[in-house]
Amino acid sequence: MSERHPSTTHLLRYFECGHLPARLQGFSAPFSELAHELVDHLPDGPELTAGLRKLLEAKDCIVRAAVDQARDEAETTTDLGTGQ
């Protein structure tokens, strides 16, 4: 990738998902792929920065929803195991 504006590279690092558990990577990776595709095809500027920021917000919401789902499923399993 050619030299990009600092705001573009700053936002792109938040789309990395290798540190996440495999299940969460499955939800996060499509956002990362889209972010990189957009950066590959669009010039730096305020609209790209705003779009990446909104895409990041969407990715964060989806990952949190997946975390909540896993937590809810774990609580249900625990409740079933104790008869409550």
PyMOL Python script that loads the backbone (N, CA, C, O; Angstrom):
from pymol import cmd

cmd.read_pdbstr("""\
ATOM      1  N   MET A   1       0.853  -1.175   0.000  1.00  0.00           N
ATOM      2  CA  MET A   1       0.000   0.000   0.000  1.00  0.00           C
ATOM      3  C   MET A   1       0.895   1.233   0.000  1.00  0.00           C
ATOM      4  O   MET A   1       1.884   1.294   0.729  1.00  0.00           O
ATOM      5  N   SER A   2       0.542   2.201  -0.814  1.00  0.00           N
ATOM      6  CA  SER A   2       1.320   3.432  -0.860  1.00  0.00           C
ATOM      7  C   SER A   2       1.117   4.216   0.433  1.00  0.00           C
ATOM      8  O   SER A   2       0.281   3.869   1.266  1.00  0.00           O
ATOM      9  N   GLU A   3       1.889   5.265   0.575  1.00  0.00           N
ATOM     10  CA  GLU A   3       1.812   6.106   1.772  1.00  0.00           C
ATOM     11  C   GLU A   3       0.400   6.676   1.907  1.00  0.00           C
ATOM     12  O   GLU A   3      -0.104   7.337   0.999  1.00  0.00           O
ATOM     13  N   ARG A   4      -0.219   6.415   3.033  1.00  0.00           N
ATOM     14  CA  ARG A   4      -1.593   6.865   3.274  1.00  0.00           C
ATOM     15  C   ARG A   4      -1.611   7.912   4.373  1.00  0.00           C
ATOM     16  O   ARG A   4      -0.669   8.032   5.156  1.00  0.00           O
ATOM     17  N   HIS A   5      -2.682   8.654   4.417  1.00  0.00           N
ATOM     18  CA  HIS A   5      -2.868   9.661   5.452  1.00  0.00           C
ATOM     19  C   HIS A   5      -2.876   8.969   6.820  1.00  0.00           C
ATOM     20  O   HIS A   5      -3.394   7.859   6.944  1.00  0.00           O
ATOM     21  N   PRO A   6      -2.315   9.604   7.837  1.00  0.00           N
ATOM     22  CA  PRO A   6      -2.268   8.980   9.169  1.00  0.00           C
ATOM     23  C   PRO A   6      -3.639   8.567   9.702  1.00  0.00           C
ATOM     24  O   PRO A   6      -3.740   7.560  10.403  1.00  0.00           O
ATOM     25  N   SER A   7      -4.686   9.313   9.391  1.00  0.00           N
ATOM     26  CA  SER A   7      -6.007   8.922   9.898  1.00  0.00           C
ATOM     27  C   SER A   7      -6.470   7.616   9.269  1.00  0.00           C
ATOM     28  O   SER A   7      -7.160   6.827   9.914  1.00  0.00           O
ATOM     29  N   THR A   8      -6.097   7.383   8.019  1.00  0.00           N
ATOM     30  CA  THR A   8      -6.469   6.134   7.356  1.00  0.00           C
ATOM     31  C   THR A   8      -5.740   4.965   7.989  1.00  0.00           C
ATOM     32  O   THR A   8      -6.360   3.958   8.331  1.00  0.00           O
ATOM     33  N   THR A   9      -4.442   5.084   8.150  1.00  0.00           N
ATOM     34  CA  THR A   9      -3.679   3.973   8.724  1.00  0.00           C
ATOM     35  C   THR A   9      -4.044   3.759  10.196  1.00  0.00           C
ATOM     36  O   THR A   9      -4.049   2.628  10.681  1.00  0.00           O
ATOM     37  N   HIS A  10      -4.346   4.841  10.893  1.00  0.00           N
ATOM     38  CA  HIS A  10      -4.744   4.731  12.295  1.00  0.00           C
ATOM     39  C   HIS A  10      -6.020   3.908  12.420  1.00  0.00           C
ATOM     40  O   HIS A  10      -6.108   3.027  13.276  1.00  0.00           O
ATOM     41  N   LEU A  11      -7.002   4.186  11.579  1.00  0.00           N
ATOM     42  CA  LEU A  11      -8.262   3.454  11.657  1.00  0.00           C
ATOM     43  C   LEU A  11      -8.112   2.008  11.201  1.00  0.00           C
ATOM     44  O   LEU A  11      -8.738   1.112  11.769  1.00  0.00           O
ATOM     45  N   LEU A  12      -7.293   1.772  10.188  1.00  0.00           N
ATOM     46  CA  LEU A  12      -7.137   0.405   9.680  1.00  0.00           C
ATOM     47  C   LEU A  12      -6.633  -0.559  10.748  1.00  0.00           C
ATOM     48  O   LEU A  12      -6.999  -1.734  10.739  1.00  0.00           O
ATOM     49  N   ARG A  13      -5.810  -0.085  11.658  1.00  0.00           N
ATOM     50  CA  ARG A  13      -5.258  -1.005  12.668  1.00  0.00           C
ATOM     51  C   ARG A  13      -6.335  -1.550  13.590  1.00  0.00           C
ATOM     52  O   ARG A  13      -6.157  -2.615  14.182  1.00  0.00           O
ATOM     53  N   TYR A  14      -7.455  -0.835  13.725  1.00  0.00           N
ATOM     54  CA  TYR A  14      -8.532  -1.311  14.584  1.00  0.00           C
ATOM     55  C   TYR A  14      -9.379  -2.398  13.928  1.00  0.00           C
ATOM     56  O   TYR A  14     -10.254  -2.983  14.567  1.00  0.00           O
ATOM     57  N   PHE A  15      -9.117  -2.664  12.661  1.00  0.00           N
ATOM     58  CA  PHE A  15      -9.825  -3.742  11.971  1.00  0.00           C
ATOM     59  C   PHE A  15      -9.075  -5.068  12.058  1.00  0.00           C
ATOM     60  O   PHE A  15      -9.579  -6.088  11.588  1.00  0.00           O
ATOM     61  N   GLU A  16      -7.887  -5.073  12.649  1.00  0.00           N
ATOM     62  CA  GLU A  16      -7.150  -6.320  12.823  1.00  0.00           C
ATOM     63  C   GLU A  16      -7.941  -7.227  13.756  1.00  0.00           C
ATOM     64  O   GLU A  16      -8.518  -6.767  14.741  1.00  0.00           O
ATOM     65  N   CYS A  17      -7.964  -8.510  13.441  1.00  0.00           N
ATOM     66  CA  CYS A  17      -8.788  -9.403  14.263  1.00  0.00           C
ATOM     67  C   CYS A  17      -8.051 -10.670  14.686  1.00  0.00           C
ATOM     68  O   CYS A  17      -8.658 -11.559  15.283  1.00  0.00           O
ATOM     69  N   GLY A  18      -6.767 -10.770  14.394  1.00  0.00           N
ATOM     70  CA  GLY A  18      -6.007 -11.969  14.744  1.00  0.00           C
ATOM     71  C   GLY A  18      -5.931 -12.249  16.231  1.00  0.00           C
ATOM     72  O   GLY A  18      -5.699 -13.388  16.636  1.00  0.00           O
ATOM     73  N   HIS A  19      -6.123 -11.229  17.049  1.00  0.00           N
ATOM     74  CA  HIS A  19      -6.044 -11.399  18.500  1.00  0.00           C
ATOM     75  C   HIS A  19      -7.340 -11.950  19.098  1.00  0.00           C
ATOM     76  O   HIS A  19      -7.367 -12.348  20.263  1.00  0.00           O
ATOM     77  N   LEU A  20      -8.407 -11.974  18.307  1.00  0.00           N
ATOM     78  CA  LEU A  20      -9.710 -12.415  18.801  1.00  0.00           C
ATOM     79  C   LEU A  20      -9.827 -13.937  18.762  1.00  0.00           C
ATOM     80  O   LEU A  20      -9.156 -14.594  17.966  1.00  0.00           O
ATOM     81  N   PRO A  21     -10.679 -14.495  19.622  1.00  0.00           N
ATOM     82  CA  PRO A  21     -10.969 -15.925  19.504  1.00  0.00           C
ATOM     83  C   PRO A  21     -11.554 -16.218  18.117  1.00  0.00           C
ATOM     84  O   PRO A  21     -12.147 -15.341  17.489  1.00  0.00           O
ATOM     85  N   ALA A  22     -11.382 -17.447  17.653  1.00  0.00           N
ATOM     86  CA  ALA A  22     -11.792 -17.821  16.294  1.00  0.00           C
ATOM     87  C   ALA A  22     -13.248 -17.471  16.014  1.00  0.00           C
ATOM     88  O   ALA A  22     -13.563 -16.990  14.925  1.00  0.00           O
ATOM     89  N   ARG A  23     -14.128 -17.697  16.956  1.00  0.00           N
ATOM     90  CA  ARG A  23     -15.549 -17.402  16.743  1.00  0.00           C
ATOM     91  C   ARG A  23     -15.768 -15.924  16.463  1.00  0.00           C
ATOM     92  O   ARG A  23     -16.530 -15.564  15.566  1.00  0.00           O
ATOM     93  N   LEU A  24     -15.105 -15.071  17.227  1.00  0.00           N
ATOM     94  CA  LEU A  24     -15.265 -13.632  17.031  1.00  0.00           C
ATOM     95  C   LEU A  24     -14.560 -13.165  15.765  1.00  0.00           C
ATOM     96  O   LEU A  24     -15.003 -12.211  15.125  1.00  0.00           O
ATOM     97  N   GLN A  25     -13.470 -13.827  15.398  1.00  0.00           N
ATOM     98  CA  GLN A  25     -12.802 -13.493  14.134  1.00  0.00           C
ATOM     99  C   GLN A  25     -13.755 -13.671  12.967  1.00  0.00           C
ATOM    100  O   GLN A  25     -13.717 -12.902  12.007  1.00  0.00           O
ATOM    101  N   GLY A  26     -14.610 -14.684  13.044  1.00  0.00           N
ATOM    102  CA  GLY A  26     -15.571 -14.930  11.981  1.00  0.00           C
ATOM    103  C   GLY A  26     -16.526 -13.772  11.771  1.00  0.00           C
ATOM    104  O   GLY A  26     -16.967 -13.525  10.649  1.00  0.00           O
ATOM    105  N   PHE A  27     -16.849 -13.064  12.834  1.00  0.00           N
ATOM    106  CA  PHE A  27     -17.719 -11.895  12.726  1.00  0.00           C
ATOM    107  C   PHE A  27     -16.940 -10.647  12.335  1.00  0.00           C
ATOM    108  O   PHE A  27     -17.460  -9.787  11.625  1.00  0.00           O
ATOM    109  N   SER A  28     -15.710 -10.545  12.789  1.00  0.00           N
ATOM    110  CA  SER A  28     -14.903  -9.350  12.579  1.00  0.00           C
ATOM    111  C   SER A  28     -14.212  -9.305  11.210  1.00  0.00           C
ATOM    112  O   SER A  28     -14.072  -8.235  10.617  1.00  0.00           O
ATOM    113  N   ALA A  29     -13.787 -10.458  10.719  1.00  0.00           N
ATOM    114  CA  ALA A  29     -12.986 -10.506   9.496  1.00  0.00           C
ATOM    115  C   ALA A  29     -13.650  -9.871   8.275  1.00  0.00           C
ATOM    116  O   ALA A  29     -12.963  -9.192   7.512  1.00  0.00           O
ATOM    117  N   PRO A  30     -14.953 -10.061   8.055  1.00  0.00           N
ATOM    118  CA  PRO A  30     -15.555  -9.406   6.877  1.00  0.00           C
ATOM    119  C   PRO A  30     -15.446  -7.881   6.916  1.00  0.00           C
ATOM    120  O   PRO A  30     -15.311  -7.239   5.874  1.00  0.00           O
ATOM    121  N   PHE A  31     -15.502  -7.314   8.096  1.00  0.00           N
ATOM    122  CA  PHE A  31     -15.350  -5.862   8.229  1.00  0.00           C
ATOM    123  C   PHE A  31     -13.922  -5.453   7.884  1.00  0.00           C
ATOM    124  O   PHE A  31     -13.705  -4.435   7.227  1.00  0.00           O
ATOM    125  N   SER A  32     -12.956  -6.243   8.325  1.00  0.00           N
ATOM    126  CA  SER A  32     -11.554  -5.967   8.014  1.00  0.00           C
ATOM    127  C   SER A  32     -11.316  -6.032   6.508  1.00  0.00           C
ATOM    128  O   SER A  32     -10.658  -5.167   5.930  1.00  0.00           O
ATOM    129  N   GLU A  33     -11.861  -7.067   5.888  1.00  0.00           N
ATOM    130  CA  GLU A  33     -11.698  -7.212   4.434  1.00  0.00           C
ATOM    131  C   GLU A  33     -12.307  -6.031   3.695  1.00  0.00           C
ATOM    132  O   GLU A  33     -11.705  -5.509   2.757  1.00  0.00           O
ATOM    133  N   LEU A  34     -13.492  -5.608   4.105  1.00  0.00           N
ATOM    134  CA  LEU A  34     -14.138  -4.475   3.455  1.00  0.00           C
ATOM    135  C   LEU A  34     -13.341  -3.188   3.677  1.00  0.00           C
ATOM    136  O   LEU A  34     -13.166  -2.402   2.746  1.00  0.00           O
ATOM    137  N   ALA A  35     -12.863  -2.970   4.888  1.00  0.00           N
ATOM    138  CA  ALA A  35     -12.085  -1.763   5.172  1.00  0.00           C
ATOM    139  C   ALA A  35     -10.851  -1.691   4.280  1.00  0.00           C
ATOM    140  O   ALA A  35     -10.549  -0.637   3.719  1.00  0.00           O
ATOM    141  N   HIS A  36     -10.142  -2.802   4.148  1.00  0.00           N
ATOM    142  CA  HIS A  36      -8.947  -2.810   3.304  1.00  0.00           C
ATOM    143  C   HIS A  36      -9.295  -2.641   1.827  1.00  0.00           C
ATOM    144  O   HIS A  36      -8.564  -1.984   1.087  1.00  0.00           O
ATOM    145  N   GLU A  37     -10.390  -3.224   1.407  1.00  0.00           N
ATOM    146  CA  GLU A  37     -10.823  -3.054   0.020  1.00  0.00           C
ATOM    147  C   GLU A  37     -11.146  -1.589  -0.270  1.00  0.00           C
ATOM    148  O   GLU A  37     -10.781  -1.068  -1.324  1.00  0.00           O
ATOM    149  N   LEU A  38     -11.824  -0.932   0.654  1.00  0.00           N
ATOM    150  CA  LEU A  38     -12.158   0.477   0.477  1.00  0.00           C
ATOM    151  C   LEU A  38     -10.893   1.324   0.390  1.00  0.00           C
ATOM    152  O   LEU A  38     -10.786   2.204  -0.465  1.00  0.00           O
ATOM    153  N   VAL A  39      -9.938   1.057   1.275  1.00  0.00           N
ATOM    154  CA  VAL A  39      -8.688   1.821   1.275  1.00  0.00           C
ATOM    155  C   VAL A  39      -7.899   1.562  -0.011  1.00  0.00           C
ATOM    156  O   VAL A  39      -7.219   2.455  -0.517  1.00  0.00           O
ATOM    157  N   ASP A  40      -7.991   0.347  -0.532  1.00  0.00           N
ATOM    158  CA  ASP A  40      -7.292   0.026  -1.777  1.00  0.00           C
ATOM    159  C   ASP A  40      -7.867   0.765  -2.984  1.00  0.00           C
ATOM    160  O   ASP A  40      -7.167   0.981  -3.973  1.00  0.00           O
ATOM    161  N   HIS A  41      -9.146   1.154  -2.904  1.00  0.00           N
ATOM    162  CA  HIS A  41      -9.806   1.712  -4.085  1.00  0.00           C
ATOM    163  C   HIS A  41     -10.240   3.169  -3.959  1.00  0.00           C
ATOM    164  O   HIS A  41     -10.686   3.761  -4.942  1.00  0.00           O
ATOM    165  N   LEU A  42     -10.120   3.750  -2.787  1.00  0.00           N
ATOM    166  CA  LEU A  42     -10.574   5.131  -2.591  1.00  0.00           C
ATOM    167  C   LEU A  42      -9.434   6.005  -2.098  1.00  0.00           C
ATOM    168  O   LEU A  42      -8.529   5.538  -1.407  1.00  0.00           O
ATOM    169  N   PRO A  43      -9.490   7.279  -2.461  1.00  0.00           N
ATOM    170  CA  PRO A  43      -8.437   8.194  -1.990  1.00  0.00           C
ATOM    171  C   PRO A  43      -8.690   8.619  -0.538  1.00  0.00           C
ATOM    172  O   PRO A  43      -9.819   8.597  -0.049  1.00  0.00           O
ATOM    173  N   ASP A  44      -7.605   9.003   0.125  1.00  0.00           N
ATOM    174  CA  ASP A  44      -7.736   9.560   1.470  1.00  0.00           C
ATOM    175  C   ASP A  44      -8.589  10.814   1.411  1.00  0.00           C
ATOM    176  O   ASP A  44      -8.611  11.530   0.409  1.00  0.00           O
ATOM    177  N   GLY A  45      -9.277  11.057   2.485  1.00  0.00           N
ATOM    178  CA  GLY A  45     -10.093  12.262   2.581  1.00  0.00           C
ATOM    179  C   GLY A  45     -11.085  12.122   3.715  1.00  0.00           C
ATOM    180  O   GLY A  45     -11.194  11.064   4.333  1.00  0.00           O
ATOM    181  N   PRO A  46     -11.803  13.193   3.983  1.00  0.00           N
ATOM    182  CA  PRO A  46     -12.725  13.172   5.122  1.00  0.00           C
ATOM    183  C   PRO A  46     -13.837  12.137   4.993  1.00  0.00           C
ATOM    184  O   PRO A  46     -14.269  11.574   5.999  1.00  0.00           O
ATOM    185  N   GLU A  47     -14.307  11.877   3.779  1.00  0.00           N
ATOM    186  CA  GLU A  47     -15.387  10.901   3.616  1.00  0.00           C
ATOM    187  C   GLU A  47     -14.887   9.478   3.838  1.00  0.00           C
ATOM    188  O   GLU A  47     -15.599   8.661   4.421  1.00  0.00           O
ATOM    189  N   LEU A  48     -13.681   9.171   3.385  1.00  0.00           N
ATOM    190  CA  LEU A  48     -13.125   7.844   3.646  1.00  0.00           C
ATOM    191  C   LEU A  48     -12.921   7.664   5.145  1.00  0.00           C
ATOM    192  O   LEU A  48     -13.253   6.612   5.692  1.00  0.00           O
ATOM    193  N   THR A  49     -12.386   8.665   5.805  1.00  0.00           N
ATOM    194  CA  THR A  49     -12.171   8.586   7.248  1.00  0.00           C
ATOM    195  C   THR A  49     -13.495   8.385   7.973  1.00  0.00           C
ATOM    196  O   THR A  49     -13.591   7.538   8.861  1.00  0.00           O
ATOM    197  N   ALA A  50     -14.511   9.149   7.607  1.00  0.00           N
ATOM    198  CA  ALA A  50     -15.824   9.009   8.243  1.00  0.00           C
ATOM    199  C   ALA A  50     -16.409   7.629   7.971  1.00  0.00           C
ATOM    200  O   ALA A  50     -16.973   7.005   8.870  1.00  0.00           O
ATOM    201  N   GLY A  51     -16.280   7.152   6.744  1.00  0.00           N
ATOM    202  CA  GLY A  51     -16.801   5.837   6.402  1.00  0.00           C
ATOM    203  C   GLY A  51     -16.104   4.732   7.170  1.00  0.00           C
ATOM    204  O   GLY A  51     -16.754   3.803   7.651  1.00  0.00           O
ATOM    205  N   LEU A  52     -14.785   4.822   7.292  1.00  0.00           N
ATOM    206  CA  LEU A  52     -14.045   3.813   8.058  1.00  0.00           C
ATOM    207  C   LEU A  52     -14.436   3.853   9.527  1.00  0.00           C
ATOM    208  O   LEU A  52     -14.560   2.813  10.174  1.00  0.00           O
ATOM    209  N   ARG A  53     -14.626   5.044  10.042  1.00  0.00           N
ATOM    210  CA  ARG A  53     -15.010   5.172  11.457  1.00  0.00           C
ATOM    211  C   ARG A  53     -16.387   4.539  11.694  1.00  0.00           C
ATOM    212  O   ARG A  53     -16.590   3.846  12.691  1.00  0.00           O
ATOM    213  N   LYS A  54     -17.322   4.778  10.782  1.00  0.00           N
ATOM    214  CA  LYS A  54     -18.657   4.190  10.926  1.00  0.00           C
ATOM    215  C   LYS A  54     -18.620   2.679  10.740  1.00  0.00           C
ATOM    216  O   LYS A  54     -19.333   1.952  11.432  1.00  0.00           O
ATOM    217  N   LEU A  55     -17.800   2.202   9.818  1.00  0.00           N
ATOM    218  CA  LEU A  55     -17.638   0.764   9.630  1.00  0.00           C
ATOM    219  C   LEU A  55     -17.034   0.133  10.889  1.00  0.00           C
ATOM    220  O   LEU A  55     -17.421  -0.967  11.286  1.00  0.00           O
ATOM    221  N   LEU A  56     -16.092   0.831  11.505  1.00  0.00           N
ATOM    222  CA  LEU A  56     -15.490   0.357  12.752  1.00  0.00           C
ATOM    223  C   LEU A  56     -16.538   0.286  13.866  1.00  0.00           C
ATOM    224  O   LEU A  56     -16.566  -0.672  14.639  1.00  0.00           O
ATOM    225  N   GLU A  57     -17.393   1.298  13.943  1.00  0.00           N
ATOM    226  CA  GLU A  57     -18.457   1.284  14.945  1.00  0.00           C
ATOM    227  C   GLU A  57     -19.392   0.098  14.720  1.00  0.00           C
ATOM    228  O   GLU A  57     -19.803  -0.562  15.674  1.00  0.00           O
ATOM    229  N   ALA A  58     -19.726  -0.170  13.461  1.00  0.00           N
ATOM    230  CA  ALA A  58     -20.591  -1.303  13.147  1.00  0.00           C
ATOM    231  C   ALA A  58     -19.916  -2.616  13.524  1.00  0.00           C
ATOM    232  O   ALA A  58     -20.547  -3.497  14.108  1.00  0.00           O
ATOM    233  N   LYS A  59     -18.633  -2.746  13.190  1.00  0.00           N
ATOM    234  CA  LYS A  59     -17.889  -3.962  13.530  1.00  0.00           C
ATOM    235  C   LYS A  59     -17.866  -4.169  15.035  1.00  0.00           C
ATOM    236  O   LYS A  59     -18.073  -5.285  15.513  1.00  0.00           O
ATOM    237  N   ASP A  60     -17.618  -3.108  15.782  1.00  0.00           N
ATOM    238  CA  ASP A  60     -17.576  -3.216  17.243  1.00  0.00           C
ATOM    239  C   ASP A  60     -18.930  -3.662  17.793  1.00  0.00           C
ATOM    240  O   ASP A  60     -18.982  -4.483  18.709  1.00  0.00           O
ATOM    241  N   CYS A  61     -20.023  -3.132  17.246  1.00  0.00           N
ATOM    242  CA  CYS A  61     -21.354  -3.532  17.697  1.00  0.00           C
ATOM    243  C   CYS A  61     -21.607  -5.009  17.437  1.00  0.00           C
ATOM    244  O   CYS A  61     -22.136  -5.712  18.297  1.00  0.00           O
ATOM    245  N   ILE A  62     -21.229  -5.481  16.251  1.00  0.00           N
ATOM    246  CA  ILE A  62     -21.450  -6.878  15.899  1.00  0.00           C
ATOM    247  C   ILE A  62     -20.617  -7.801  16.786  1.00  0.00           C
ATOM    248  O   ILE A  62     -21.110  -8.834  17.239  1.00  0.00           O
ATOM    249  N   VAL A  63     -19.377  -7.444  17.032  1.00  0.00           N
ATOM    250  CA  VAL A  63     -18.531  -8.275  17.900  1.00  0.00           C
ATOM    251  C   VAL A  63     -19.096  -8.288  19.320  1.00  0.00           C
ATOM    252  O   VAL A  63     -19.110  -9.335  19.967  1.00  0.00           O
ATOM    253  N   ARG A  64     -19.558  -7.147  19.807  1.00  0.00           N
ATOM    254  CA  ARG A  64     -20.168  -7.125  21.143  1.00  0.00           C
ATOM    255  C   ARG A  64     -21.428  -7.978  21.185  1.00  0.00           C
ATOM    256  O   ARG A  64     -21.678  -8.655  22.183  1.00  0.00           O
ATOM    257  N   ALA A  65     -22.227  -7.958  20.119  1.00  0.00           N
ATOM    258  CA  ALA A  65     -23.427  -8.800  20.062  1.00  0.00           C
ATOM    259  C   ALA A  65     -23.039 -10.272  20.133  1.00  0.00           C
ATOM    260  O   ALA A  65     -23.711 -11.058  20.802  1.00  0.00           O
ATOM    261  N   ALA A  66     -21.969 -10.650  19.454  1.00  0.00           N
ATOM    262  CA  ALA A  66     -21.499 -12.037  19.491  1.00  0.00           C
ATOM    263  C   ALA A  66     -20.975 -12.405  20.878  1.00  0.00           C
ATOM    264  O   ALA A  66     -21.175 -13.529  21.338  1.00  0.00           O
ATOM    265  N   VAL A  67     -20.315 -11.475  21.539  1.00  0.00           N
ATOM    266  CA  VAL A  67     -19.838 -11.715  22.906  1.00  0.00           C
ATOM    267  C   VAL A  67     -21.036 -11.904  23.839  1.00  0.00           C
ATOM    268  O   VAL A  67     -21.049 -12.813  24.669  1.00  0.00           O
ATOM    269  N   ASP A  68     -22.040 -11.036  23.694  1.00  0.00           N
ATOM    270  CA  ASP A  68     -23.240 -11.150  24.521  1.00  0.00           C
ATOM    271  C   ASP A  68     -23.946 -12.479  24.280  1.00  0.00           C
ATOM    272  O   ASP A  68     -24.415 -13.115  25.224  1.00  0.00           O
ATOM    273  N   GLN A  69     -24.023 -12.899  23.019  1.00  0.00           N
ATOM    274  CA  GLN A  69     -24.666 -14.168  22.695  1.00  0.00           C
ATOM    275  C   GLN A  69     -23.941 -15.326  23.387  1.00  0.00           C
ATOM    276  O   GLN A  69     -24.578 -16.199  23.976  1.00  0.00           O
ATOM    277  N   ALA A  70     -22.631 -15.328  23.314  1.00  0.00           N
ATOM    278  CA  ALA A  70     -21.851 -16.389  23.952  1.00  0.00           C
ATOM    279  C   ALA A  70     -22.064 -16.372  25.459  1.00  0.00           C
ATOM    280  O   ALA A  70     -22.187 -17.425  26.084  1.00  0.00           O
ATOM    281  N   ARG A  71     -22.106 -15.181  26.040  1.00  0.00           N
ATOM    282  CA  ARG A  71     -22.329 -15.064  27.487  1.00  0.00           C
ATOM    283  C   ARG A  71     -23.720 -15.582  27.845  1.00  0.00           C
ATOM    284  O   ARG A  71     -23.877 -16.318  28.819  1.00  0.00           O
ATOM    285  N   ASP A  72     -24.728 -15.202  27.063  1.00  0.00           N
ATOM    286  CA  ASP A  72     -26.093 -15.661  27.326  1.00  0.00           C
ATOM    287  C   ASP A  72     -26.197 -17.181  27.206  1.00  0.00           C
ATOM    288  O   ASP A  72     -26.857 -17.831  28.018  1.00  0.00           O
ATOM    289  N   GLU A  73     -25.541 -17.741  26.189  1.00  0.00           N
ATOM    290  CA  GLU A  73     -25.567 -19.193  26.013  1.00  0.00           C
ATOM    291  C   GLU A  73     -24.865 -19.894  27.171  1.00  0.00           C
ATOM    292  O   GLU A  73     -25.313 -20.948  27.623  1.00  0.00           O
ATOM    293  N   ALA A  74     -23.777 -19.319  27.649  1.00  0.00           N
ATOM    294  CA  ALA A  74     -23.053 -19.916  28.778  1.00  0.00           C
ATOM    295  C   ALA A  74     -23.907 -19.862  30.047  1.00  0.00           C
ATOM    296  O   ALA A  74     -23.928 -20.815  30.826  1.00  0.00           O
ATOM    297  N   GLU A  75     -24.604 -18.754  30.250  1.00  0.00           N
ATOM    298  CA  GLU A  75     -25.472 -18.626  31.427  1.00  0.00           C
ATOM    299  C   GLU A  75     -26.622 -19.612  31.346  1.00  0.00           C
ATOM    300  O   GLU A  75     -26.985 -20.214  32.356  1.00  0.00           O
ATOM    301  N   THR A  76     -27.204 -19.793  30.168  1.00  0.00           N
ATOM    302  CA  THR A  76     -28.302 -20.746  29.994  1.00  0.00           C
ATOM    303  C   THR A  76     -27.814 -22.158  30.282  1.00  0.00           C
ATOM    304  O   THR A  76     -28.505 -22.926  30.951  1.00  0.00           O
ATOM    305  N   THR A  77     -26.639 -22.507  29.790  1.00  0.00           N
ATOM    306  CA  THR A  77     -26.074 -23.823  30.044  1.00  0.00           C
ATOM    307  C   THR A  77     -25.818 -24.014  31.524  1.00  0.00           C
ATOM    308  O   THR A  77     -26.083 -25.089  32.063  1.00  0.00           O
ATOM    309  N   THR A  78     -25.311 -22.998  32.185  1.00  0.00           N
ATOM    310  CA  THR A  78     -25.058 -23.064  33.621  1.00  0.00           C
ATOM    311  C   THR A  78     -26.367 -23.223  34.382  1.00  0.00           C
ATOM    312  O   THR A  78     -26.456 -24.032  35.306  1.00  0.00           O
ATOM    313  N   ASP A  79     -27.387 -22.452  33.997  1.00  0.00           N
ATOM    314  CA  ASP A  79     -28.681 -22.539  34.657  1.00  0.00           C
ATOM    315  C   ASP A  79     -29.302 -23.922  34.481  1.00  0.00           C
ATOM    316  O   ASP A  79     -29.899 -24.459  35.414  1.00  0.00           O
ATOM    317  N   LEU A  80     -29.164 -24.491  33.306  1.00  0.00           N
ATOM    318  CA  LEU A  80     -29.707 -25.823  33.063  1.00  0.00           C
ATOM    319  C   LEU A  80     -28.987 -26.876  33.886  1.00  0.00           C
ATOM    320  O   LEU A  80     -29.591 -27.841  34.354  1.00  0.00           O
ATOM    321  N   GLY A  81     -27.704 -26.678  34.051  1.00  0.00           N
ATOM    322  CA  GLY A  81     -26.900 -27.637  34.814  1.00  0.00           C
ATOM    323  C   GLY A  81     -27.219 -27.612  36.300  1.00  0.00           C
ATOM    324  O   GLY A  81     -27.013 -28.613  36.985  1.00  0.00           O
ATOM    325  N   THR A  82     -27.714 -26.502  36.811  1.00  0.00           N
ATOM    326  CA  THR A  82     -28.031 -26.393  38.235  1.00  0.00           C
ATOM    327  C   THR A  82     -29.508 -26.580  38.521  1.00  0.00           C
ATOM    328  O   THR A  82     -29.931 -26.577  39.678  1.00  0.00           O
ATOM    329  N   GLY A  83     -30.304 -26.745  37.450  1.00  0.00           N
ATOM    330  CA  GLY A  83     -31.726 -26.948  37.637  1.00  0.00           C
ATOM    331  C   GLY A  83     -32.491 -25.674  37.903  1.00  0.00           C
ATOM    332  O   GLY A  83     -33.654 -25.732  38.300  1.00  0.00           O
ATOM    333  N   GLN A  84     -31.879 -24.529  37.698  1.00  0.00           N
ATOM    334  CA  GLN A  84     -32.558 -23.259  37.939  1.00  0.00           C
ATOM    335  C   GLN A  84     -33.205 -22.731  36.680  1.00  0.00           C
ATOM    336  O   GLN A  84     -33.823 -21.666  36.704  1.00  0.00           O
TER     337      GLN A  84
END
""", "prot")
cmd.dss("prot")
cmd.show_as("cartoon", "prot")
cmd.util.cbc("prot")
cmd.orient("prot")
